[in-house]
Amino acid sequence: NAGTEADVYISVYGERGDTGSRQLLRSQKSKKFLKGQTDIFALEAVHLGCLYKIVIGHNGLGSGNGWFLDKVVIKDPITDLDYTFLCHRWLDQGQDDGNIARELPVTDASMFPGRQELELKREKTWAAEKWKFQKGITLQFYNRVTRGFICLYPDSRVDALGDKKNRYGKVFPMWMYA
């Protein structure tokens, strides 16, 4: 029951204006807005520049009009950029917060200068640090207040008392120069 038979409308907003409310009529699929289905629509509009939000919703009519929307991706044919608008919520008067329309900001990396570089650094950092989160690993943090080690054990126990004589804990001196 995550699809809808209601009429779905979208407004796309960019730095040069908006499309106004447009009904999504012809999908490339024979039956549109079905559960688990990706629908593709062509929307004619003047070039809006960089997109920053959409408003998407439906008219609430028809049986089974509630709709669970995962995300909307808009491909700009001029710049070849993809703009992603994450929703992952119900547009349903009887579900979630009862709204049948949502305003969704862009979450596309192209809108944020340096975002791709930051994402690459994040991936490299995670690759170097992910061993800490493998099964069976005990994490220890040094607490300067208690001068002891706080341990997070694999079985979800936490020793927050700060054992000063933990045989696995060692504090390494560190010098920083500016």
C-alpha positions in Angstrom: 0.0 0.0 0.0 2.9 2.4 -0.6 1.8 3.4 -4.1 -0.9 5.9 -5.0 -3.7 6.4 -7.6 -4.0 10.1 -6.7 -2.8 12.8 -9.1 0.8 13.8 -8.2 2.1 17.3 -8.7 5.6 18.8 -8.5 7.1 22.3 -8.4 10.8 22.6 -9.1 12.7 25.6 -7.8 16.0 26.9 -9.0 18.2 30.0 -8.9 16.3 31.5 -11.9 12.7 30.8 -10.9 10.4 27.8 -10.6 8.2 25.6 -12.8 5.0 26.3 -11.0 2.8 23.3 -10.1 2.9 20.6 -12.7 1.0 17.3 -12.7 3.1 14.2 -13.5 1.1 12.6 -16.2 3.0 10.3 -18.5 5.5 7.9 -16.9 7.6 5.6 -19.0 5.8 2.8 -17.1 2.2 1.8 -18.1 1.0 2.1 -14.5 2.6 4.9 -12.5 3.4 5.3 -8.7 3.4 1.6 -7.8 5.1 0.3 -4.7 8.9 -0.3 -5.3 8.7 1.1 -8.9 10.8 3.9 -10.3 8.8 6.2 -12.6 10.4 8.5 -15.2 8.7 11.7 -16.4 9.7 14.4 -18.9 9.1 17.9 -17.6 9.4 20.8 -20.0 10.5 24.1 -18.4 12.9 27.0 -19.0 16.4 26.4 -17.6 16.1 27.1 -13.9 19.9 27.2 -13.1 21.0 25.3 -10.0 18.1 23.6 -8.4 17.6 24.0 -4.6 14.2 22.5 -3.7 11.0 20.8 -4.9 7.5 20.7 -3.6 5.8 17.4 -4.4 2.4 16.1 -3.3 -0.9 14.7 -4.5 -4.6 15.7 -4.5 -5.6 13.0 -2.0 -8.3 11.6 -4.3 -8.9 8.0 -5.2 -8.8 4.7 -3.2 -5.4 4.0 -1.8 -4.2 7.6 -2.2 -1.5 7.4 0.5 2.0 7.3 -1.0 5.4 6.5 0.4 8.0 8.5 -1.6 11.6 7.5 -1.3 13.3 10.1 -3.4 13.2 12.3 -6.5 16.1 12.6 -8.9 16.1 15.4 -11.5 18.5 15.2 -14.4 19.4 18.6 -15.9 19.9 17.9 -19.6 21.8 21.2 -20.1 24.4 20.7 -17.4 24.2 16.9 -17.1 23.9 17.3 -13.3 21.7 15.0 -11.2 19.8 16.7 -8.3 18.6 14.4 -5.6 15.8 15.2 -3.2 15.4 12.7 -0.4 12.1 12.1 1.2 11.7 8.6 2.6 8.3 9.5 4.1 4.6 9.1 3.7 2.4 11.6 1.8 -0.8 10.3 3.4 -3.5 11.9 5.6 -3.6 8.8 7.7 0.2 8.1 8.1 3.3 9.9 9.4 2.4 13.6 10.1 -0.7 13.6 7.8 0.7 15.8 5.1 0.1 15.0 1.4 2.7 17.4 0.2 6.4 17.8 1.1 9.0 20.5 0.5 12.3 18.7 -0.1 15.7 20.5 -0.3 18.4 19.3 -2.7 20.9 16.9 -1.3 23.0 16.7 -4.4 26.8 17.0 -4.0 27.0 19.4 -7.0 25.3 22.1 -5.0 28.1 22.2 -2.4 31.5 23.3 -3.5 34.1 20.8 -2.3 31.5 18.3 -1.3 33.0 15.6 -3.6 36.5 16.2 -2.1 35.1 15.9 1.4 33.3 12.7 0.5 36.5 11.2 -0.8 38.3 12.2 2.4 35.5 10.6 4.4 35.7 7.4 2.5 39.5 7.2 3.0 39.2 7.9 6.7 36.5 5.3 7.1 38.7 2.7 5.2 41.5 3.4 7.7 39.3 3.4 10.8 36.7 0.7 10.1 38.7 -2.0 11.8 37.6 -0.4 15.1 34.0 -1.4 14.5 34.6 -5.1 13.6 33.2 -7.8 15.8 35.2 -8.6 18.9 37.0 -5.3 19.1 37.2 -3.5 22.5 37.5 0.3 22.1 39.3 2.3 24.8 39.3 6.0 25.4 41.5 7.9 27.8 39.6 10.1 30.2 41.8 13.1 31.3 39.5 13.8 34.3 39.7 10.4 35.9 43.1 9.6 34.3 41.8 6.2 33.5 40.5 4.2 30.4 36.9 4.0 29.4 36.2 0.7 27.6 33.5 -0.2 25.2 33.3 -4.0 25.0 32.0 -6.1 22.1 29.2 -7.4 24.2 27.9 -3.8 24.6 29.2 -3.3 28.2 30.7 0.0 29.0 33.3 0.4 31.8 33.0 4.2 32.4 34.7 4.2 35.8 38.1 4.8 34.2 40.3 1.8 35.2 43.7 3.3 35.9 45.4 0.0 35.7 43.9 -1.4 32.5 46.5 -3.8 31.1 45.6 -2.9 27.6 45.6 0.8 27.9 48.6 2.9 27.2 48.9 6.7 26.8 51.3 7.8 24.2 52.8 11.3 24.5 52.2 13.5 21.5 53.8 16.8 20.5 52.3 19.2 18.1 54.2 22.0 16.5 52.7 24.9 14.7 
